[in-house]
């Protein structure tokens, strides 16, 4: 049973057995009555400790007070002073380790459901706009700022890029987003499954940028179609790089080239962006029956739960540490368990096995025990000699991390990167070693959370504004 079910105003959700075989959103959302009831639990602390845990600095007590009073429009107005993606944040942010971690309500029970309330407010506004359109009215939009005569280019339409674009557009900049894929949204579209974050929600959030005059250009691979230097030549006074971290890592063990071995990045992109779960998918993906997902983060949970929904009989998370060290959100682990995903812990593959046709048939693994903590603070896994065993599988999904694509680095003189590929950028400004170029999100940190990328985009937008105005 999920811990969430014990929370006073728990989020209703689909039954685990039903949702494990469909891609519909798991969580069903608050009603207005439940949202108001939950909002009244907020003590409206004058020192606002919850705000400390929010990477984009939302005035959380202010928007929750509006919800408690039933003024959902004003609550939305308060939210969008700080975030361009409230419906996204309310769904995928790790609130338990950020804003809700500092809620004083934790002293006597559960924190206020800040994420659930944010989702409710954003969904309320979206539904209100949809109703207005259906009745022949234009939905309400915020005031469009006067243009200040300056142009900024944004590379990537993921959470960092979208946030930077929104912040700069509100300051009056002409902003153009250059997206490499055919659809905007970055990891929100290709990485996070429909059952956690419906793509229509992402599209609506991105469409709202058009209200501020943001231009979006898709199928624009910066470094191939145009370089950063050519963007400056085209009149852009600053460039923000929010291109994410889409280059998958592998273990370099024998058999990784066999048919049926995927990176989680490719697997999820085929499922989420290309609709591989549909029977008529033009870019299909293997529907494995016995699937092993190597890794323990949120992406691993997404891949495992997606494999179940594609019809797998058995899906197993293979992770070299224990459940205590698992980096995925508690909620995602609980949902995976409820849906039938198995966990084979303190285990790691050392070889992928195949048949004469080059198809995966199994993998040889070795067991581990935990030793002393490493630099991450987690206990270091130590292989147990002679503990090798074989798992029967027909599909293996590697989810052990990603790094930034080197294309921008290789085509941008003066832009320095770390040895592992991350762009070197000052904190919190995002200023890089190349004049006028700023960067943030996974392109700098490697794979991290949506909200941290948004925070980086917001900080960089403020730094870009200071830079352009100082000129």
N, C-alpha and C positions, 0 to 999 in steps of 0.2 A: 504493500500500500504506500502510495506517495506521501511524503511528509506534508505536501501542499494540502491534502485532503483534510488535515487536522487544523488548518488555518481557519480563523473565524469567517472571513469572506473569501474562501478559496475560489480560484478561477474554475468554472465548470469546463469540462472537457469531454471529448469523445471517449467512449468505452475502449479500453486498450485492445481488446480482441477485434473490434470493428476497425479502429484507426490503423492497426498494423497492416491492413490490406488496402488502404486508400491513401491518396495524397492530399486529402482535405485537411484544413488547419486543425491541429489537435485541440488547442485552447479555444473556447467559444466566446469569451469576453464577458464583461460585467453588464448587467442591466443598469439603468439609471438609478434605480432604488438601491441596488447593492453598492454602486459607486459612491453615492451620497453617504450611505451608512459607513463605508470604509473611510471616506474622507473625514468624517466627524471624529475618527480616532486620532487624527493628527493634533498634537498639542500646540502647534504653531509656535515652536520654541523661538524666543527672540534672537538667540545666537545661531540658529539654523545649522546644526551640526551636519544634517544630511547633505547640504550644499557642498560641504568639504569633499564629499565622496563622488561628486558629479564632475567628470572631465570637461563638460561644457558649461558648468556653472549655472544650471537652471535654478531659478528661485522656487524651489520645490514647495515650501509652505504657502507661497502666494498662489500658485496654481491650484493646490489642494484646497485652500480656503474657498476659492471660487466654486470648486466642485461641491464642497459641503453646502454651499448656499444655492446650489442648483443652477449656477450661471456658467454653463458649459462653454458658451461662446467666449466669455472673458477668460476662462481657464485656458482655452486654446490660444487666445491672444497672448497670454502670459508665457505659455510654453514656447511659442514661435519667436519670442524675443531672443531666445537662446539656442534653439535647435531647428534645423531644416528638416529633420526626419523624426518627428515625434511618434508616428505609428510604428516605425522601425525600432526605435529605441525601446518603446514599451514592450516589444516582443522579444528582442534578442540581447539586450544589455544584461550583463551579470549583476543585477541590482543587489544581490545578496552580498557581494564583495565590494560594493561601491556605496551608493546613497543609503540603502536600507541597512547597511552595516553600522551606520552611525545614528540610526533612529533610536531615540531614548525609550521608545516603546519596547525595545528588546529587553529592557531591565525587568519587565513584568510579563513577558510573553513574546508575541510575534510583532515584527516591525510593521509599520503602515505599508500597505501594498502600493508603493510608489510607482513601480513599473506597470502594474495592472491598471492604476488610475490614469497614467500617461497614455496607455493604449486606448482606454475607454474614451478619453477626450479626443484623441486623434480620430478614432473611428466614428465618433459622434459627428465631427466636422465633415468627414468624408461622406457620410450618409446624408447629412443636411445638404451638401453641395449636389449630391446625386439627385436628391428629391427636387431641388430647385431646377435642375436641368430638365427633369422629366415633366415638370410643370410649366416649362417654357421660360424660366428665369435664368439669368446669369448668376452663378454663385458669387458670393461676396469674396473680395480679395483685399489684401492690405494695400496701403497707400504705395503707389509706385514712386520711387525716389527720382529726383531730378538727376540727369546725367552730369557727371563731373568732367567729361571729356577725356578720360583715360581708359586704356585697354589693358586687360590682363588675360593671359591664357592659362587654362587649367588642363593638365594632362591626366586623364582618368576620371571616370564618373562614379567611382565607388564612394564610400562614406566620407573619406577625407576630401576628395575633389568636390563632391556635391556641397559639403559644408563650406568649404572655402569659397565656392562660387556664390552660394547664397549670401554669405557675409559680405563679400565684395559688391555684389549686385545691390544690396541694401544701402551701400555707401555711395552708389551712383556710378559704379564702373561698368563699362561695356565688357562683359565676360563671355568668353567662348570656351566651352568644354570640348576637348578632343578625346574621343573614346575609340579604342582599338577594335572593339567588338561591334556587332551589328545592332546591339541593344544596350541601352544605358543601365547603370546600376552596379557594375563591378561585382564584387563578391556577394552583394545582396541579391544579385540575379543568378550568377553562375554557381555560387558556393552554398548558399543556405537553402534547404529544401522548401518546397511549397507548404508542407505540413507545419513548418515553423514560421515561415514568412511568405504569405501569398504574394505572387508577383504583381498582381493588380494593385496591391498596397504600395509596393515599391514604385511602380509606374506613376501612381497618383502623386506620390511625394516628389518625384523628379519633375513631373509635369508642372507642379506648382512653381518651380523655378522660372518657368516661362512668364509668370505674372510680373517678374522683375526684369524681364528682358534678356535672360540668359540664353545664349545660343548654344545648341548642342550639335556637334558634328560626329557622326559615327563612322565606323570603318576607316578611322584615321590612326594609323600606327605611327606614332611619333618616333623618329629614328629611321623610318623607312619612307613614308609619304612626305614628311617634313622633318627637319631637325629642329632642335631648340634654337639654334642660332638663326635659322630661317624664320622662326616665329618672331624673334626680335626684329629681323629685317622687315617683317610684315607690319610692324607698328605696335606690337605688344610691348608694354613697358616693363612687365614682370611676368614670370612663369612660375606656376606652382606644379610640382610633380607629385601626383598622388596615384601612381600607376600600380600600386599594390605589390603583392609577392605571389606571383603565379607559377613560379618555376619549382616543380616538385622535387623532393629528395627521395632517393632510394637507398637501400642498405648495401648494395653492391655484393649480394650473395649469389651463389650459383642458381641459375634457373629463373632469374628475374625477367628474362626476355621471352618466356613462354607465353602462349596464348592463354588469356584468362588472368594475367597479372595487370592490374591497373594502378595508377596513382589515384588517390582520392580526388585530386583536382580534376583529372580527366573524367573519372566516373561521375562525379557530381555535376560537372559542366554538361556532360551528355544528358544527364537526367533533368537537371534544372533549366538550363538554357535551351537545349535542343529538344526537350520533351520526349526523351527516350522511353519514358514510362507509358507513352501512348502506343497503341497497336500499330498506328500508321506512321510512326516516327521515321523521318528521313535520315536521322543520325542515330541509329539504334545503339544499344549497349547490351552486353552479355547479361542474361538473366540466370545467374548461377543458382544452383540448388544447395550447395554446401559452401558457404562464403566465410572467409576469414578476413577480418579487418585488423591490420597491424597498427597499433597506436592507441592513445587514450584521451585525446583531446575532443573538443566539440565537433571538429571535422570528422573524426573517427565515428562519433555517435551518429552524425548525419549520414555518413556512408552506410553504416550498419542498418540504420532504420530505413534508409532508402532501399537497400538490398532486400529487406523483408517485404517491402511494399511491391517490389518487382517480382515477388513470388518465391523467394528462397525458402527452402524447408528448414534450414538451419543457418543461423548467423552467429559468429563468435568473435568477440573482441579479444585480441591477443596483445597483452601488455606486459612489459618486463618488470614492472613494479607492482605494488599491491593496490587495493581499492583506495586506501588512504592517500596515496600519492597521485591518484588519477587526476589529471588537470582539467577535465571537462566539468561543466556546471553540474551541480548536484541534481537540478531539475532534469537535465538531459539524460543523465545516467539513470535516474529513476524511471523516466519515460521509456528508455530503452529496455530496462529490466521488465517493466510492466508489459511491454509488447512482445517479449520472448527472446530478446537478444541474450546470448550466453556470454560469460566472462571467463576467460582462461588467463589467469593472472600469474605473475612471476614466471613468464614464459616469453621466449623470443625465437623467431625462425632463424635457421642457419643455412637452409637450402630449400629451394622450391623444386618439387618433383613433377615430371611430366611423362607422357606416353610417346609412342613412336611418331605420332602426328604433331607433336609439339604442344599438346594441350596440358594444362595443369591437372594433376591427379592427387596431389598432396603436398605437404611440406614437413620437413624435418625440423623439430624445435628442440631447444634446450631449456631446462628449468633454471631459475635463479633464486637466490636468497638475498636479502637486503643487508648491506654493510653500513659503513659510516656515511654521514651526509656528504653530498658533493657541493659544488659552488652554488647550486640552486637551492640548497637547504633540504632537498629530498634525499633519502637514504639511497646510496649507490647500489645498483643491482650487480651481484657477483655470480657468475656462472657456476653451476654445480657440476663438477666433473662426473662424466658417465651417466648423466640424466637425460640423454637424448631420447626422443620419441617421435612418432609420426602422426600427423593429423590428416585425415582424408578430406580433401576439399576439391572443388572444381573452379574456384574463383578466389583470387587474393587481391585485396585492396590495401595499398601502402599509404598510411596516413601518419607519417613521421615528420611532417613539417614542409615548408616551402621557403623559397628565397626570391628576391627581386629578379626580374628578367634583366640580363646584362645589356640589352639593346640600347637603352638610353645612355648608359655609362660609356659604351663603346662609340657612340656618335656625338658625344658632347664634350669637347675639349675643355679642361678646367674644372670638370665636375668630379670631385674625389669620392671614392666609396670605400667601405670597409672591405677586408679581405674576403668576407663571405657574400659581398654584393650590396649590402645596405648603403644607401646614400648618406654621406656624412653631413649632418645638419645640426646647427646650434639649437639648444633648448632654451626657452620654449618657442623661439621665433621661427624655426625651420629654415633659417638662412644657410645656404650651402656655400661651397668654396667658389662657386661661379657667380659673379655679380648679377643681381636681378633674378636669380633662380632660388626658389624656396621649395622645400619638400616636407612631406609628412605622411603619417600612416605606415602601412606595412612596407612601403618602399624604403623607409628609414629603419624601422624597428624589426622587420621580419613579421611573420604572421602574428597578429594580436587581435584585440577585440574591436568591434565596430565603433563603440563609443570612444575608445582611445584614439582611433583614427579621426573621428569627428572632432575631438578636442584638439588634435594636431592641426587639422584643417582650419579650425577657428583661430587658433593662435597665429598660424602663418598668415591668414587673411589680415589680421590686425597689423602684423609686421610688414606685410606688403603695402598696406595703406600708408604706414609711416614712411616707408622707403620712397614710394611714388610722390607723396606730398613733400618730402624733404628735397626732392629734385626741383 
